Amino acid sequence: MMITVKCKLVAAALSCILPMAAAADPLPRSAKIASPQKIAKIYSGKTELWTNNCGGGIYFGPGGQARAWCADQSDNLGAGTWSVDANGQMCQDLVWYYPSGRRAGASASDKSCISHVVDAWGVMWRSWPNDPEWWPMGKDAGLVRGYKFQTQVRQTRSKLGF
């Protein structure tokens, strides 16, 4: 049960965060690793919406906390951290919590990293693990200001008993 829930949530998250409106390309010419400060500024205090199948998203808190929630699995939530390294990778490390009898069950920690580069015109691009394509981070990147699913996460935490 735990593995099935985790697999469904991870698959939903990955399929939902890929920006569908933007066209993917190979690594842009003359691309350079994006500065950690610029990457952190783009994500900090924002929610990345997972619009395709999940109906949720992940919040990147200014203090490095990450919270995720999907409407499809509304009795589950992801909690963990996010950080940016010197290699232009924004990594999120989440544990998914779900109902398990009278207590909350928890998945193993699941870390994934998204690579970021900047092209010669200053446009930031990102690529997900095991994806050879690069996606421009324009207005259609799915990032919106604020913690959009805070109420749902709080309600789910309460239902799970913490």
C-alpha positions in Angstrom: 0.0 0.0 0.0 2.7 2.5 1.0 4.7 1.9 -2.2 1.6 2.2 -4.4 0.6 5.5 -2.8 4.1 6.9 -3.1 4.4 5.8 -6.7 1.1 7.3 -7.6 1.9 10.6 -5.9 5.4 10.9 -7.4 4.1 10.0 -10.9 1.3 12.5 -10.6 3.7 15.2 -9.3 6.2 14.7 -12.1 3.6 14.5 -14.8 1.9 17.6 -13.5 4.9 19.9 -13.1 6.2 19.6 -16.7 5.0 22.8 -18.4 2.8 21.8 -21.2 2.3 25.2 -22.8 6.0 25.7 -23.4 8.0 23.9 -26.0 11.0 21.8 -24.9 14.4 22.0 -26.6 17.8 20.5 -26.3 20.3 22.3 -24.0 20.4 25.9 -25.2 23.7 27.0 -26.9 26.1 28.9 -24.7 24.0 28.0 -21.6 25.7 28.5 -18.2 24.8 27.2 -14.9 22.3 29.5 -13.2 23.4 31.2 -10.0 22.0 29.6 -6.8 20.7 33.0 -5.7 18.7 33.6 -8.9 17.2 30.1 -8.7 16.3 30.5 -5.1 14.7 33.9 -5.8 12.5 32.3 -8.5 11.1 29.5 -6.2 11.1 31.1 -2.7 7.7 31.9 -1.4 5.9 30.4 -4.4 3.7 27.4 -5.2 4.4 25.4 -8.3 1.0 24.3 -9.6 0.5 20.7 -10.8 -2.3 21.3 -13.2 -2.6 18.2 -15.4 -3.9 15.2 -13.3 -3.2 16.1 -9.8 -4.8 19.4 -9.1 -2.3 20.4 -6.4 1.2 21.6 -6.1 4.3 22.2 -4.0 5.1 25.2 -2.0 8.7 26.4 -1.6 8.9 28.2 1.7 11.5 31.0 2.2 13.1 29.0 5.0 13.7 26.0 2.9 10.6 24.1 3.8 8.6 22.3 1.1 5.0 21.2 1.3 3.1 19.3 -1.4 -0.5 18.3 -1.8 -2.6 16.7 -4.6 -6.4 16.9 -4.9 -6.4 13.4 -6.3 -4.9 12.1 -3.1 -6.3 14.7 -0.8 -5.7 12.6 2.3 -2.0 12.6 1.7 0.6 15.3 2.0 4.3 15.8 1.2 6.6 17.5 3.7 10.3 18.2 3.6 12.9 20.6 2.4 14.2 22.3 -0.7 17.6 23.8 -1.5 19.7 25.1 -4.4 23.3 23.9 -4.9 26.3 25.5 -6.8 25.6 23.3 -9.8 22.3 25.0 -10.6 20.1 22.2 -9.1 17.1 22.9 -7.1 16.5 19.8 -5.0 13.4 18.9 -3.1 13.4 16.1 -0.5 9.9 15.0 0.5 8.3 12.4 2.8 4.8 11.6 1.8 2.3 11.0 4.7 -0.9 9.1 4.3 -3.6 7.4 6.4 -2.6 4.0 7.7 -5.1 2.6 10.1 -5.3 4.9 13.2 -1.9 6.5 12.5 -0.2 8.3 9.7 2.1 6.2 7.5 5.1 7.7 5.8 7.1 7.0 2.7 10.8 6.9 2.6 12.5 10.3 1.9 12.3 11.0 -1.8 14.8 13.5 -3.2 14.7 14.8 -6.8 16.6 17.7 -8.4 15.8 20.0 -11.3 18.7 21.4 -13.2 18.8 25.1 -14.2 20.8 27.0 -16.8 20.7 30.5 -18.3 21.1 31.1 -22.0 22.9 34.0 -23.7 19.8 36.2 -23.5 19.3 35.7 -19.8 16.4 33.2 -20.1 16.4 30.5 -17.4 15.8 26.9 -18.5 15.2 23.8 -16.5 15.3 20.1 -17.0 13.9 17.3 -14.8 15.8 14.1 -13.8 16.2 11.7 -16.7 14.7 14.2 -19.2 17.0 15.3 -22.0 14.7 18.2 -22.8 15.1 21.7 -21.4 12.1 23.9 -20.7 12.2 27.8 -20.7 11.0 29.3 -17.4 8.6 32.0 -18.7 5.3 33.1 -17.2 3.9 29.6 -18.0 6.3 27.9 -15.6 3.5 27.2 -13.2 4.9 29.2 -10.3 2.5 31.5 -8.4 3.2 33.7 -5.4 2.2 32.4 -2.0 1.2 29.1 -0.4 -1.8 28.2 -2.5 -2.7 24.9 -0.7 -1.9 26.0 2.9 -5.5 25.3 4.0 -5.6 21.9 2.4 -2.2 20.9 3.9 -3.3 22.1 7.4 -6.6 20.1 7.1 -4.8 17.0 5.9 -2.2 17.3 8.8 -5.1 17.5 11.2 -6.8 14.4 9.7 -3.5 12.5 9.9 -3.1 13.5 13.5 -0.1 15.9 13.5 
